[in-house]
């Protein structure tokens, strides 16, 4: 068993900021909806609107981060292993079966996570943002651009809230299905994920591959590709030597 | 080197430390001045743009003449008309102003939807209190700013018929005679009163506007004799503990035209007195509260209840009138608070105090059930208030958006013609019995016949009693800010004050039952599913247990 640094600083900041804001939005949102009474109504509105703006700022930063780091590709849905993952949750988990989808630097999410988070990012959150802004700005039908009634907007916003709450409940439970009850939680706090030994090799390989992919000959000829292969092999060899002589950066002597 | 006050010891300071000290003192003074100045600036920014109000109302407190020094006011007056003549001998053009007001004519031209422009006012309107003045003028016109309006022959063009003193008396001794068609009581010393005149105070306005409808606070519910001297809780503007504002401080009068109108009589959205004229349309620091003002009248939140000092009449049932005591004399019965709940001449009443208003969409336009109108709905709406959520003003039928208003609804049951299906104006009052007035003879048929004849209206001879509703948008008895409505008073599922306004989505009150059921089910199903899943994990050896280090 090894620990691998999987979740970057911003990623974790974004995750926990988002969770805090969604929590605040849910509580005050249901206050405003008349379901709960945690806060005085006016207070609930103030907190809800402030959190909403903070969330929007966070979303802007998150989009920037996802685009510039290519992390957005992690959320592209796939059907590969979808059934295996479902089987694991419904059957395998009770029989100590291994996780069917391994976590990789370039593929942290299992197919169920991919489809769920993708839906969250593409459907639910944008819907909440759009209806939320309409709620804020066009709720009094007197402006030049006006909505006929708040009803549709409010009902869609409420539907989104119920879906988000459902997601939150299931998400919180699935945290406990990692290597240990708390390993997933720890990983999202520290960034370090517990990984089986045989997976570590894959992850290192993947890292070398990624680096290799980021080196490209000036002209695409067969020869230069061979040169590149040589380069990678050389580098690997050098690294091996370094490891053996304990000269790797940060390596204990 | 240290700096600050501790380094300053007399005798050992040099020019350098002196410079420093001067700097510190100067800096302190500057900051102090800046802060102090800032305070003033801030206050002036937050205060209301009241220039106009201060300018106009300020004038009223500084009379430019001492009327007791005028010889013309010291001569004995043979009649009230002579007093008026004396006033007009100096104030030569004021009679023209007076005779252009609705206080004088008790009517003005009003545009009614579906009825065109009509001449409408106290002179000819039907309400569900004392119904109307026709046939009973001499008693009703005790509240007219004139002398001698006993019937339709009254001369509205004679300036000497104007009663200047009822509004301008500052002695508190001027009183009009009951049933005297507006003439003063014999006890009034016209010389004394005319020598002590001034801008109308709340006593002058109140004598009619507090006491209209036959008693204190009967009609409006928010205009009460208690407002002559009341606490902040009753009226935050007029309170003698604070602002001590008089009626004309808001009803800013020019050329005797007093703005502000009551929708018991008016129908158009013009010439109104508003909160905004002092407080602006953005009086709150919170944008959300200011936005509420787009569709919610200030009064809705700031008049959480009315009739705060004394009860107001809520129900008037004329159909029970006419019950006499064992000697055949008219009688009265009182409720626990000492208000009449039965009068032989008027029927049954219900008074109430600390009343929670009813709420209506209102765009400033009203309609009226005229005596010529057929009864089409029951209860009859005496003065329909127009407006709905979808009435956004501008390009809709009104130019101002409908807002939610607090309204006193006065419910009545009054005489109508069962054949012609119109309301009936009965003759109620006469000086002496035997002339067919209901209050002396208790004969509805005769009273209806005479009253309708005086109106020039047909009467079939068949009468009944019909339920009516009259709407009084509330404006006065504004509460201190701390007493105003809280969000939850409307934005709540049970007991929302706006429960009856169902043509729009109100957050906190409204929801879609299908979405709620589906949402709650979804959450329950996930929780149950999770519980079951967790249970299985534990029972079947629990992967978690094995892997737990």
Interface residues (C-beta under 8 A of the other chain):
Chain A: X32 X33 X34 X40 X41 X42 X45 X89 X93 X94 X95 X96 X139 X140 X141 X142 X146 X148 X149 X150 X151 X154 X155 X158 X159 X161 X162 X163 X165 X166 X169 X170 X173 X176 X177 X179 X180 X181
Chain B: X286 X288 X291 X294 X295 X389 X390 X392 X393 X401 X486 X487 X488 X491 X492 X493 X504 X505 X507 X508 X509 X510 X511 X512 X515 X516 X518 X519 X520 X522 X523 X526 X527 X530 X533 X534 X536 X537 X540 X541 X543 X544 X546 X547 X548 X549
